[in-house]
Amino acid sequence: MLKKGISAIFLLVAIVLVSPGARAGVPDWLHAAAQQPAKHYADDVNAVVLLDDQETTIRDTGEIVTLRRIAYRILRPEGKTVAGFGLGFDAETKINYLRGWSITVKGQEYEAKDKDAFERSATTYEVYSDVKERILIVPGADVGTVVGFEYEHKGRPYIFQDQWSFQREYPIEHTRYELRLPPGWEYRADWIHHSANEPVERNGAYTWELSDIPRIETEYHRQTEDALAGSMVVTFFSEKIKNQTYKSWKDFGFWYNQLAAGTREPTAALQQKVVELAPASMSPLERIKTLARFAQRDIRYAEIQIGIGGYRPHSAGDTFSHRYGDCKDKATMLGAMLSQIGVKSYSVLVRTDRGVYTENTPPSSQFNHMIIAIQLPEASSSQPMPGVYEHPKLGRLLIFDPTNDLVPFGQMPFYEQDNYGLLITEQGGEMIHLPISKPESNRVTRTAKLTLLPDGTLKGDVEEVRTGTEAYKARSRYSHQTESDRKKALEQSLGGSMTALHLDSMDAQNVDNIEGDLVLHYQFTAEHYAKNAGPLLLVRPRVTGEKMGALDSTKPRRYAYQFDSPALETDSFEISLPEGYKVDELPDPAKTSLSFGEYNSKITNAGNVLKYTREYKITSPLIPAERIGELNRFFREINMDEKSIAVLKRAN
């Protein structure tokens, strides 16, 4: 992981309370916020931000001092979590103080001082990291309580940039950002998901203010909060910090090239390993694939973040000898190994939340991951690979993530597809639109041979074959489960479509062999699957593989709907009918086709076998909010088809 900011945490623990009723040193700004008339909010709003005030001061030495005050009002019991606040820091950052207060609806006032805070590591999967967070919990949190925090910290960042994030999960009634610059310094303000506002300049300070900022609504399958929230990125410029600031993505690439200079230099041991793993007798593509697999599966993921280590990769030789490293270490080591067989490669900085970066995003340092772009030799296989990006100057670049050990060579994790990444070359940085796979690359092929008994019991044998993203998602679950856990999870999943179900057997193939299709084979018995109605037997031909979506129809949709990736599912179920029964009525075929997807199904009868076939295809992973009506219709038609019933009649 690349180093990133630490947001407020949601944690409640007991601390010593100040005597109820004491003034407790509550500052005037919090009293003023608490006395504001309460506004009306939707019933599901847990808390509201009354004030978020930030003052950023740049000193001529390059040190940045931030003073921030934030006040919340708790509206519902679930909003009590705002009484916990986490402030991130590292060896380059000093927290001068962190304080908190609360004012209850009864007028009781409490205070939590700096000495009441505790600290913990702010990262996971690390061997060692100096990234920590200081946590302060304010007592007295209850519905109606106003909670406030104030802190000041200072540091000299590696990248001279600040971000005013003025939209989040809670509504904000008033927010203010003040910037103070020393003589000779300049700034540039870039706005994201909000129209640009000009500051008020007074006494050498620039001030922006906004009021009544709506919250980021919680919606099913929306993009992440960072991809939707309004913010302002402020970049600082001075002759004194030329190497730590940038005006374009190209400049950012030059900065990172300088930072990572020398880290791809190979050691003798690394060179020897390349000869051992990828001798010249192998084809060019097979050599690349072998080295990529080594970086992906033989180098354990672990972080060591100390100071600049949050951005700068460790040397390829160190990563190789230790056999562990984080994303940028693994990508750097693989790049060094590829250079030994004459293959060029380039670092690519990405954000794993799709949509945070777009073609219009201004230069900003919100990346949290690094992958690699491998320049494929002309003699390499012409077989299409979903992860190939066609660069106008560099040719075919295979986008590969050596950190994700569940995605095969030639493919990309779904969260990196249709995303944007910063390609770092000798010519600087270039923002590129990463490729997206086709539906046919992400398949679920489900076939079933089933037998229906006269009492309505359904017994059968099902095989599911998964590829691409669908295989990755299944492996992500199965690789951490025992066989017993896998069986239990599948039984629960099937139980949503069939009551009184018993899973007789289950076998998952190629869970660890990521180059092969993941195959799931299971047998089940479902009692009373078909319903008796006198001489009739009512049976649902769509036995498993429920695909209907879930949208809240009680209120308008605000944001786009996001699928993981394009996908294609095909089902073929054959149900042998019980002796003495014949088909009396079959549902009509279903067929719908929209710009983002297709769905069709058909039910036929041949002798004593009922056959249900269907195809479900998603061609675009992001459905704009203005097309949610079409998506709702798409889901409704699928829902109707999945619940459709075939009527069997007992023959006399």
Secondary structure, DSSP 8 states (H G I E B T S, - for coil): -------------------TT--TT--HHHHHHHTS------TT--EEEEEEEEEEEE-TTS-EEEEEEEEEEE-SGGGGGGGEEEEEE-TTEEEEEEEEEEE-TT--EEEE-GGG-EEEE--SSEEEE--EEEEEE-S---TT-EEEEEEEEEE--SS-EEEEE---SS-EEEEEEEEE--TT-EEEEEEESS-----EEETTEEEEEEEEE------TT---GGGT--EEEEEEE-GGGGGG--SSHHHHHHHHHHHTTTTT---HHHHHHHHHHS-TTS-HHHHHHHHHHHHHHTSEE-EEE-GGGGTS---HHHHHHHTEE-HHHHHHHHHHHHHTTT--EEEEEE-SSTTSS-TT--S-----EEEEEEE--TTS--S--TTEEEETTTEEEEEE-TT-TTS-TT---TTTTT-EEEEEETTEEEEEE-----GGGSEEEEEEEEEE-TTS-EEEEEEEEE-HHHHHHHHHHHTTS-HHHHHHHHHHHHTTT-SSEEEEEEEEE-SS-TTS-EEEEEEEEETT-SEEETTEEEE-S--S--------TTS---S-EE-SS-EEEEEEEEEE--TTEEEEE----EEEEETTEEEEEEEEEETTEEEEEEEEEE--SEE-GGGHHHHHHHHHHHHHHHT--EEEEE--
